[in-house]
Amino acid sequence: MRPVALIVALLLVASTAFAQRPLRHVLFDFEDGIGEWTTNVWGGGGEVELSLSDDPKFGAGALRSEIIGVERGGNTIAPRFAEPGEWRDYDWGRISLWFKGDGTPTKLSFRLFTGTGDEATDQGYSLNIPMDSTEWRHITAPLSAFWNRAKVPMDTRRIAWSYMGMSGTHSFEIDQITLEAPQRPVALQQVGEPWALPVEPELAQFEDGRFGLRFDPTPLLPGPATVSARFELPIGAHEATQEVPDGPPTDEVLLIAPASAESGAGRVEVTVTEGEPVARAAWSFDVVANRPLPDPTHLALLPAPKEIEFGDGAYPLSPAASFSCTPGDLTGPAMALLRDAFASWGLQQEDVRQIPRFPGLPRGQIQAGAVQGLGDALVDLPAEGYALTASAAGVQIAANDEAGLRNGVLTLLQAIESRWALTGDLAVPAMQVVDWPSMPVRAVMLTLPSNRWGHPNDPPADPEMFLRFLREVVVNTKLNMAVIIIHQGMQYESHPQVAGPAAWSKQDVQRIFDTLRSWGVEPVPHMNSLGHMNWLCIPYRDLGLAEDGDVHQISTSHPDAERIVKEIYQEITDLVQPKYFHVGLDEIRWNTEALPEEQRCRLCAGKSKQDIFVEWVGMLHEFLTGQGLEMMMWGDMILPGHNGGPPYNLAETVDHLPKETIICNWSTRLAPDSHQWFLDRGFERIIKSNSRGANLAEQRVLLGNMMGVWYKVPWLTEHTAPELEGYAYGSILEAAEYSWNHWPDMFTVMPPLSAEFFAQRPLVQWRIGADPITGVGRRENIQLPAQTAEGMFVPVGRTARALYFEHGAELLDREAMVEAFKDPASWAGVPIGEYVVEYASGATETIPVRYGMEVRDPQEGWCISPIAYSSMSVEPMTCDAEGTHVYTMQWINPRPEDPIVSVRLWQFGAPAEVLVAGLDAQ
């Protein structure tokens, strides 16, 4: 092994005032042979033999590995990486290699390990590489594509060693295993006709902003040749040149252009010269310069408005406050949301007038008091945008569409709640706002809590609680689409045996969909339709719907399969009347391919999996579009960089699929260029999925962003496994910010869930966990007595509109708590204690304290952000702090005129106990 120098093109870019980082580091290129590479075989017979390839991709050396009759596992093992080395001074973004398989529909496991031999800190990472091609091909994988059991991000500075593993009898070849700087792919659009240029270049932008145009020079040989590129960027033109020597190629061509501080149109023209120009081609591309996020301001508005300016004073709210609506859809989402919020605060809007629209007025506006018009602010405002102005004299929201009015109302309500949290004053702060969303679709995908999937199994969840959650977390943050997984969560008339034990009635499910629609959120039913079909195959096990008996997969050839699916889907669409229907189609696994002949599905014998897939997708599409619905589906099974490769190669079916289908693409961790891949093949509408946000470059090609929430109780950030926190409501809040605005890092695949996000927006948690109360004064502290193991008794002796409990928890037994979360009754948290309020009249009220809902004990490995859904706040806002985290819970007193004699805390002897830090009355 020997280091490879940076190519000459790096020396030809414009000089800078600082040394630029290397863009590549070759770990192994085999020019000096295979050296200390070795093998082993484990768990059975067989052998692995290593040799130099007769056909290296670059230079004179490549490694060839022969796996011969290996029963369990045979490994091709690399020597330990150099330690120390200058390359360890940098963070790397992806790993690439040139690879040649043996043409079989199998996969090689490529594994990397970081660390120094300490089992407590070492981590392993794996990537599957298809063996189906016997031609050299470039495999490039972002670090996020490597699987790690503990979900620990790879630290490339600590890479220690690597191996490749397979079983059976196979062969493969590898050349140039390389670390590459963090980067993102940039789509190229050819300009004009090429002049016999025989290569297909790829363009990337690196984390430091530079652009790199790369391609395999093999088609240019025999040389010598000169390759030059002229980059035209918004900041000016730049040229780069590289020589391609005679003989076997030694490396890729990589032509570098400097960073651009401005966004705009870019162009690159490549010329190949062999004494004289012999080939030329040009491409256009988007130059995207990053920009910071809008400031959420002291009000912690989420998403943060793009343009906001605060003034002096405020417009006070009282029962006498009157709002008018122009041109007058008093039943639309904007006015419905305004009325509902004001009613909950005791501000009944009885005098809401409808005013006719006159020429020159905005298309829609909501107004209270006397303010100047906002018509000029609406000129060229994008769809769903709005303008809002507030002063001591009045408030006005104006928009060009109903969705814009809704968004303006939601900003107004957030501002009112935030001001009340800060001052106790129920008023609209003086401000001027002009705002609009960056993407048309801002979605969340979640399951009905009544669905039979995951812990807790079959919970008796309350539809009212689910609706409140949707209002607080989805609607109030301006998300506008909710994809709802139904499956066994509803009681069906056509097929009653499908419903799970906790399934909701059709009336409850209809109410969820109708209420979301009334709030301005497009509700979309989701049903897995090929893989993940245990929701149907288990209830119909006796009928034999499952292919090969695997309840994951339906046999599309079964004579009843299409009929049953259509009858269930028809019942859903008749009930909820959607515009869209998501049919799933991810992670399809046909066992038929792996089973002996005598065990295979007889109904599918002789049928191509590609034909089965195309026919089934076509059937679903025809059925749904025949009812005027648009179909949505996952994209992983038709993407070669994810699940679309061997053994089924469904990526080859894309030309036979309906292109008007909306593709929900959750594959960007594995294939960063996958959005463009779908667009290039005719799918015009792509929604980034399982995602907390999209960056500026992605937003140029996306219809929207959708966060996927993969467990049934997303209000609980702590549950049966540590990683479930990433599927709770905190991720939805981040997605709301980074879908309306943008994720500011273009070189990280997806925004991480972080405590910093909530620390910068402290009032977001307050708005979820509390409600403004009219006509009350400041909170007053009540002296606490000592707490005992049994609980605590607190004398109060006064009336109160609300109590505020400042408390935390001490987790006594993690394993017992995990088991407690599996109890169906724990769908809203694990009860660990309760407060009993005793009144002078002799009446009592009970207030539960639930672990996961009101309090937590954030611990290492089980906490990313210490938030809790029913808490107004948490201190400290970090998981790293030792000691008790104090959560504040608001309880609005249903008997405000009846004096409170005392409050008693009872402990339950649960896996955690309540620790009380304070009690306030208001």
Summary of the structure (lengths in Angstrom):
residues: 922
radius of gyration: 30.7
end to end distance: 72.8
largest distance: 102.2
contacts: 3093
relative contact order: 0.07
helix: 22%
strand: 33%
